Amino acid sequence: MLASMMVMIYMRIDQIMLKQLSTAEEMGKYAGAVRLSEAWYFVLMAISASIFPKLVRASALSESEFTSLASRFYAAMILICYAFALPLSLLSPYVSAWLFGGKFQGMESMLFICAWAGLFVGIGLARGAYLTAKNLNTFQFYSTAVGALLNIALNFAWIPQYGGRGAAFATLISYAVAGYVSNFFYAPARKQGWIITKLLLPWNAWRTFDWRQFVHSLNAIRGQSNEYSV
């Protein structure tokens, strides 16, 4: 619950700080970029919510099955993020011009950056499910808190000079630190950091995902869980 509160803080504090440290015009452009870049997050949240119970069951049944499912979960989230972020970032000039017109010129650079922040949102959701299944909630809270504090510090440093682009970079970096980089500073999560590093290469993620094996793993876990319940 506390980690979720921290996420809400650094997902919205940037717009509040933009209003105070920059212009209303910059805040409007950034708010538009954020709204567009977050429009597809519900897909990530739905997938995470559906996989999490299966991760918990896998952790109780077999460590190898749990590790395999977690790796495929990371791979699935990363591939989905690439599928949304890549076209959104490449088409950002056309999307912003079509939806908001010439008055929002300059928003395209913010949208480009915010689109890639979604990659670390997906990784963070998958890692959050892993940490909860392994009962590593304290680390989840601290890593999220570090991300929130870093986001505030970077906003103070970059918004006065770079406006909305500074806020977008602050968001991207804080998401990356909270959901990815922090793994390397905590021994029980360090292996997850290296797994994510490997899977950030899309061809590795595609090979690891192997959707047929992914579905088979879910069915196997469901079947074993039913046997135990009987």
C-alpha positions in Angstrom: 0.0 0.0 0.0 2.8 2.4 0.9 4.7 1.6 -2.3 1.5 2.3 -4.3 1.2 5.7 -2.5 4.8 6.5 -3.5 4.1 5.6 -7.1 1.1 8.0 -7.1 3.3 10.7 -5.7 6.0 10.5 -8.4 3.4 9.9 -11.2 1.8 13.3 -10.4 4.3 15.5 -8.5 6.0 16.4 -11.8 2.9 18.3 -13.0 2.5 20.1 -9.7 6.2 21.1 -9.8 5.9 22.2 -13.5 3.1 24.6 -12.5 5.3 26.1 -9.8 8.7 26.1 -11.6 7.8 26.7 -15.2 4.9 28.1 -17.3 1.3 27.0 -17.7 2.0 26.4 -21.3 4.8 23.9 -20.5 2.5 22.2 -18.0 -0.2 21.9 -20.5 2.1 20.3 -23.1 3.5 17.9 -20.5 0.1 16.9 -19.2 -1.0 16.1 -22.8 2.1 14.0 -23.4 1.6 12.1 -20.1 -2.0 11.4 -20.9 -1.2 10.0 -24.3 1.8 8.0 -23.0 -0.2 6.4 -20.2 -3.3 5.6 -22.3 -2.2 2.0 -22.7 -1.0 1.3 -19.1 -4.3 -0.5 -18.4 -3.0 -3.3 -20.7 0.1 -3.8 -18.5 -2.0 -3.6 -15.3 -4.5 -6.2 -16.6 -1.7 -8.6 -17.5 0.0 -8.2 -14.2 -3.2 -8.8 -12.3 -3.9 -12.0 -14.2 -0.4 -13.4 -13.9 0.2 -12.5 -10.2 -1.9 -15.3 -8.7 -0.2 -17.9 -10.9 3.2 -16.6 -9.7 2.1 -17.1 -6.1 1.0 -20.6 -6.9 4.2 -21.4 -8.8 6.3 -20.1 -5.8 4.6 -22.6 -3.6 4.9 -25.5 -6.0 8.4 -25.3 -7.5 11.3 -22.8 -7.5 12.3 -23.7 -11.0 8.7 -23.3 -12.3 8.5 -20.0 -10.4 11.7 -18.7 -11.9 10.7 -19.8 -15.4 7.3 -18.2 -15.2 8.8 -14.9 -13.8 11.3 -14.7 -16.7 8.5 -15.2 -19.2 6.4 -12.6 -17.4 9.2 -10.1 -17.7 9.7 -11.0 -21.4 5.9 -10.6 -22.1 5.8 -7.2 -20.4 8.9 -6.0 -22.2 7.6 -7.1 -25.6 4.3 -5.4 -25.0 6.0 -2.2 -23.9 8.2 -2.2 -27.1 5.1 -2.8 -29.2 3.4 0.4 -27.8 6.4 2.6 -27.0 8.3 2.2 -30.3 5.5 3.4 -32.7 4.2 6.0 -30.2 7.7 7.6 -29.9 8.4 7.5 -33.7 5.0 9.0 -34.5 5.0 11.5 -31.7 5.3 14.6 -34.0 2.3 13.5 -36.0 0.3 12.3 -33.0 0.7 15.5 -31.1 0.1 17.7 -34.1 -3.1 15.8 -35.1 -4.6 15.7 -31.6 -3.5 19.0 -30.2 -2.6 21.2 -33.2 0.2 23.8 -33.7 -0.4 25.5 -30.3 1.2 22.4 -28.6 4.4 22.5 -30.7 7.2 21.1 -28.6 5.0 18.5 -27.0 6.4 15.8 -29.4 9.7 15.7 -27.6 8.0 15.2 -24.2 5.8 12.5 -25.7 8.8 10.7 -27.1 10.5 10.5 -23.7 7.3 9.6 -21.8 6.6 6.8 -24.2 9.8 5.0 -23.2 9.0 5.6 -19.5 6.3 3.0 -20.1 8.9 0.3 -20.6 10.0 0.7 -17.0 6.4 0.8 -15.8 5.9 -2.6 -17.3 9.2 -3.9 -15.8 8.2 -2.4 -12.5 4.8 -4.1 -12.4 6.4 -7.5 -13.2 9.1 -7.0 -10.6 6.5 -5.9 -8.1 4.6 -9.1 -8.6 7.8 -11.1 -8.2 8.8 -9.3 -5.0 5.3 -9.7 -3.5 5.3 -13.4 -4.3 8.7 -13.7 -2.6 7.6 -11.6 0.4 10.2 -8.9 -0.3 7.8 -6.0 0.3 10.2 -3.9 2.4 12.6 -3.7 -0.6 9.7 -2.9 -2.9 8.8 0.1 -0.6 12.3 1.4 -0.3 13.1 1.2 -4.0 9.8 3.0 -4.8 10.6 5.6 -2.2 14.0 6.2 -3.7 12.4 6.6 -7.2 9.9 9.2 -5.8 12.7 11.2 -4.1 14.9 11.0 -7.1 12.0 12.2 -9.3 11.5 15.3 -7.0 15.2 16.1 -7.0 15.6 15.9 -10.7 12.5 18.0 -11.3 14.0 20.7 -9.1 17.2 20.5 -11.1 15.8 20.3 -14.7 12.4 21.9 -14.8 13.6 25.5 -14.5 16.0 25.0 -17.4 14.3 22.4 -19.6 10.6 22.7 -18.7 8.4 19.8 -19.7 11.3 17.9 -21.3 13.1 18.1 -17.9 10.1 16.6 -16.2 9.8 13.9 -18.8 13.5 12.9 -18.4 13.1 13.0 -14.6 10.1 10.6 -14.9 12.0 8.2 -17.2 15.1 8.0 -15.0 13.1 7.7 -11.7 11.0 4.8 -13.1 14.2 3.1 -14.4 15.9 3.4 -11.0 12.9 2.3 -9.0 12.0 -0.7 -11.1 15.3 -1.8 -12.6 18.5 -0.3 -11.3 17.6 -0.7 -7.7 17.7 -4.5 -8.1 21.5 -4.4 -8.3 21.8 -2.9 -4.8 19.9 -5.6 -3.0 21.3 -9.2 -3.0 18.0 -11.2 -3.1 16.9 -9.1 -6.2 20.2 -8.9 -8.0 19.5 -11.9 -10.1 16.3 -10.3 -11.3 18.3 -7.3 -12.4 20.5 -9.4 -14.6 17.5 -11.3 -16.0 15.9 -8.0 -16.9 19.1 -6.7 -18.5 19.2 -9.7 -20.8 15.6 -9.4 -21.7 15.8 -5.7 -22.6 17.2 -6.9 -25.9 13.9 -7.7 -27.8 15.2 -10.8 -29.5 16.2 -12.3 -26.1 12.7 -11.4 -24.8 11.1 -13.0 -27.8 13.1 -16.3 -27.3 12.4 -16.4 -23.6 8.7 -15.6 -23.9 7.9 -18.6 -26.2 4.1 -18.2 -25.9 3.3 -21.9 -26.3 5.6 -22.7 -23.3 4.2 -19.8 -21.4 0.6 -21.1 -21.8 1.8 -24.6 -21.0 3.4 -23.4 -17.8 0.2 -21.6 -16.7 -1.9 -24.7 -17.4 0.6 -26.9 -15.5 0.5 -24.6 -12.5 -3.3 -24.6 -12.6 -3.4 -28.4 -12.8 -0.9 -28.9 -9.9 -2.8 -26.3 -7.8 -6.1 -28.2 -8.4 -4.4 -31.5 -7.3 -3.1 -30.0 -4.1 -6.5 -28.4 -3.3 -8.2 -31.9 -3.8 
